[in-house]
Amino acid sequence: MMESRGLDQTEALTSLFWSIRLDQDARWRAEPLDVWKARIVSLVPQAEGWLQQIETGDQILTARYGDVRQWSWHKEGLVLLGDAAHAMSPQLGQGVNLALRDASTLAQCLERYPMSEALARYSAARRLQLTYYSWATRGLTPLFQSDFDGLALPRRWVFRTLQHLPPARWAMTRTMAGWVGR
Ligand SMILES: Cc1cc2nc3c(=O)[nH]c(=O)nc-3n(C[C@H](O)[C@H](O)[C@H](O)COP(=O)(O)OP(=O)(O)OC[C@H]3O[C@@H](n4cnc5c(N)ncnc54)[C@H](O)[C@@H]3O)c2cc1C
């Protein structure tokens, strides 16, 4: 669950993400909403008030995601940015950061170089960061979204331990801030 403010900075907004496999979506939608709400309240009792606002399944959107992998993000006269270039699981929450960085890098390349060179410069400049985040996301997704419960304990142990080791904490913070490979 994520709290934020609207663009006018006054209205408080809450986003609730419930992660399930796409092939379970129809089954989940066929269940009474109260069963789902009771499950959430058992995990996060603070959610009870917010959940009262959800009265029908139509208020809940199904957001899909998939992996898009490329080794280069341009061809002559064609360039890819954002999810079209590198959609990935929202595991590290970097999709918007990466898309904005793509846009600013492309703008700088177009400003400095002729089109024939600018797109190749853009692909080259984005390679390190995009490769790092797509591999890190792909590597972490099975740990966080697997159906195999046996992974939960090692995951908790590893990440709880790593956060107390300064070099690992430094690397994890930079990763979550979108700074690696800038
Ligand atoms: C469940 C979920 C949670 C996420 N959480 C986070 C997060 O916490 N932090 C984060 O940074 N990122 C998150 N992301 C990823 C983030 O949403 C994307 O990386 C980001 O929106 C990519 O921006 P984009 O502009 O490339 O693509 P989009 O935001 O998908 O924009 C593409 C636009 O093009 C439009 N379009 C498509 N086809 C056509 C067409 N033929 N003609 C005209 N228009 C068209 C679409 O309607 C859309 O408006 C999440 C994604 C999902 C699915």
The ligand as an ORCA input file, in Angstrom:
! r2SCAN-3c Opt
* xyz 0 1
  C       1.616     -2.812    -11.280
  C       2.737     -1.883    -11.667
  C       3.385     -1.153    -10.689
  C       4.419     -0.285    -11.024
  N       5.041      0.398    -10.026
  C       6.022      1.253    -10.345
  C       6.658      2.021     -9.316
  O       6.349      1.913     -8.131
  N       7.639      2.891     -9.683
  C       8.018      3.026    -10.989
  O       8.920      3.844    -11.282
  N       7.438      2.311    -11.973
  C       6.456      1.440    -11.688
  N       5.868      0.722    -12.686
  C       6.380      0.842    -14.053
  C       5.926      2.142    -14.712
  O       4.508      2.240    -14.666
  C       6.406      2.134    -16.165
  O       7.770      1.773    -16.233
  C       6.255      3.511    -16.796
  O       4.875      3.878    -16.769
  C       6.770      3.485    -18.233
  O       6.464      4.709    -18.851
  P       6.251      4.766    -20.410
  O       5.944      6.205    -20.713
  O       7.406      4.135    -21.104
  O       5.008      3.828    -20.738
  P       3.484      4.009    -20.289
  O       3.372      4.701    -18.973
  O       2.875      2.640    -20.465
  O       2.905      4.999    -21.385
  C       2.649      4.575    -22.694
  C       1.435      5.372    -23.187
  O       1.265      5.108    -24.585
  C      -0.111      4.929    -24.810
  N      -0.248      4.106    -26.039
  C      -0.066      2.784    -26.182
  N      -0.273      2.413    -27.450
  C      -0.563      3.543    -28.137
  C      -0.860      3.818    -29.496
  N      -0.876      2.848    -30.410
  N      -1.113      5.094    -29.837
  C      -1.079      6.096    -28.922
  N      -0.799      5.892    -27.620
  C      -0.539      4.640    -27.236
  C      -0.640      4.209    -23.575
  O      -2.030      4.376    -23.437
  C       0.140      4.960    -22.481
  O      -0.521      6.122    -22.057
  C       4.826     -0.153    -12.384
  C       4.166     -0.878    -13.386
  C       3.136     -1.746    -13.033
  C       2.435     -2.523    -14.121
*
